[in-house]
Amino acid sequence: MKTVRFAAPLLISLASFNVFSAELNLSGFGTLAFGSVIDGDGYIAEYPNLGVYEDDYDFGQETRLGLQGTAVFNDEISGTVQLMTRANNDFDIEVEWLYVTYQYSSDANIQAGRMRMPVYYYSDFMDVGFAFPWVRIPADTYSLDVTNFNGIKSNWNFSTGSTDMGLSIYLGKEDNPSDELMSYLFESFTSNIDREFEDIIGVVFDLSYQNFIFRTTFTQADMIEQQALLFDPFAATVEYDIEFIDYFFQYSFENGISLMTEYNEYDPFYKSYFASVVYQKDAWQYYFFWSQFDLDLPFEKHDTTGIGFRYDIGDGVALKADLSSMNDEGFIPVDGGPNIPNPVYHADDDGDGDVMVLTLALDFVF
Amino acid sequence: MQFRKELFSLLALLVVPQLCFAEVAIIVHPSNDISLTPDKVSRIFLGKDKSFPGGKKAVPINQKDAQSVTKEFNQKVIGKSSSQIRAYWSKIVFTGKGSPPKEVTSDAEVLNLISSDPNLIGYIDASKVSGGVKVIGKY
């Protein structure tokens, strides 16, 4: 009850203030998440910021708070900032986004600054737990190490009758010094990996018609990776031409059942995908999902099956529970000998990587 | 005490919907000569359409979730629960794609705003309609 009491005063919707001549809209979101490994050794619940459950009730992996402010200067120009603090980054306050929007017509705008890389359907609101049914977006599928970029994005919307379509094109770059996820995944041969994404160019198309949603994205970039090798005094530099393609479908039936699925290919590295069924009845949602990560090489391969529920306690507050079971099949191939298991969670005692984790979460928006 | 208060609000949530049988009136400025299907009203309130048929700018005025007329409107016209609508807007707001309609706290405020601005559209309890506005639909 204590958490409910804490959240209740935050249920004011959008607070509006006038600062000089601009109107400032403030809104925010947050998640309190408690995860517990019930069987196995460790579970990577969130890849981009490396949130890993290893013990009993752990509050510090997916708990987060975001504040977003938009200053509307006039009908055409606005500025947006999103600040976030995450338990798994020691609650450091980070500027997640900082961009200006020029709305030059009612159906088109151009944005410049620091923004989310919109590669996945849920990319833009993957931190806003209140906006989706699960405790977390299926982690195997949402594992890209780069989430934001600096650049420009141009957006257009079209409507014909009850069909709504959107098109976005974006250009930019992103530096990821000491890439946390990659440095963790490859810690057996490197002490640090820096990644730079240059010449990012991407396109997003989405369409919604009645209860049907379709979205697809295509992104390409030059990735320059600097590896600090453990057994070599010189850093190795590797360059990749990367391509990322994603498809998302959702259909919601009138009886409360929704089906959604997403598939992506990250060339030349991996494929990942998930499918989920959600049943909504009044304030309750019950879900089942299955997600998979499949590296082109045998070293990393895992899938998660999960069930859970969401209960909307009040407007703007939802309580969720999730039970997820991950199966890890990554291995190191050995010529003429038995393959060596290579679980994605490294401190795995029995080496099979299989793990079951229970998570309770309270999501809110204000 | 706090717990009892929460329990009471939960109970109230369960009981209140059965007590509401008031009609919802969709209202605009008397000079606004349009007719709208419920689907079109819903699209304006969800931010999908930003103009009336004919091209004039349309600005929806919402009422707070706590108002019983809001629950009626959400159910009958939008076809979604308050929490579904809340989740919908959190997606739009935090993707920087828009902001929810301005919210006021009473039918009287809606009447007052709409009677003085031809771009606005709102909803009130049908029994509260007065001369300064035009009703374009009842649900």
HADDOCK unambig.tbl for C-alpha pairs under 7 A between the chains (distance, minus, plus):
assign (segid A and resid 124 and name CA) (segid B and resid 95 and name CA) 5.22 0.50 0.50
assign (segid A and resid 125 and name CA) (segid B and resid 91 and name CA) 6.17 0.50 0.50
assign (segid A and resid 125 and name CA) (segid B and resid 94 and name CA) 6.19 0.50 0.50
assign (segid A and resid 125 and name CA) (segid B and resid 95 and name CA) 6.24 0.50 0.50
assign (segid A and resid 130 and name CA) (segid B and resid 87 and name CA) 6.20 0.50 0.50
assign (segid A and resid 131 and name CA) (segid B and resid 87 and name CA) 4.67 0.50 0.50
assign (segid A and resid 131 and name CA) (segid B and resid 88 and name CA) 6.78 0.50 0.50
assign (segid A and resid 131 and name CA) (segid B and resid 90 and name CA) 5.92 0.50 0.50
assign (segid A and resid 131 and name CA) (segid B and resid 91 and name CA) 5.62 0.50 0.50
assign (segid A and resid 312 and name CA) (segid B and resid 83 and name CA) 6.93 0.50 0.50
assign (segid A and resid 315 and name CA) (segid B and resid 82 and name CA) 6.94 0.50 0.50
assign (segid A and resid 315 and name CA) (segid B and resid 83 and name CA) 5.53 0.50 0.50
assign (segid A and resid 315 and name CA) (segid B and resid 86 and name CA) 6.91 0.50 0.50
assign (segid A and resid 316 and name CA) (segid B and resid 86 and name CA) 6.62 0.50 0.50
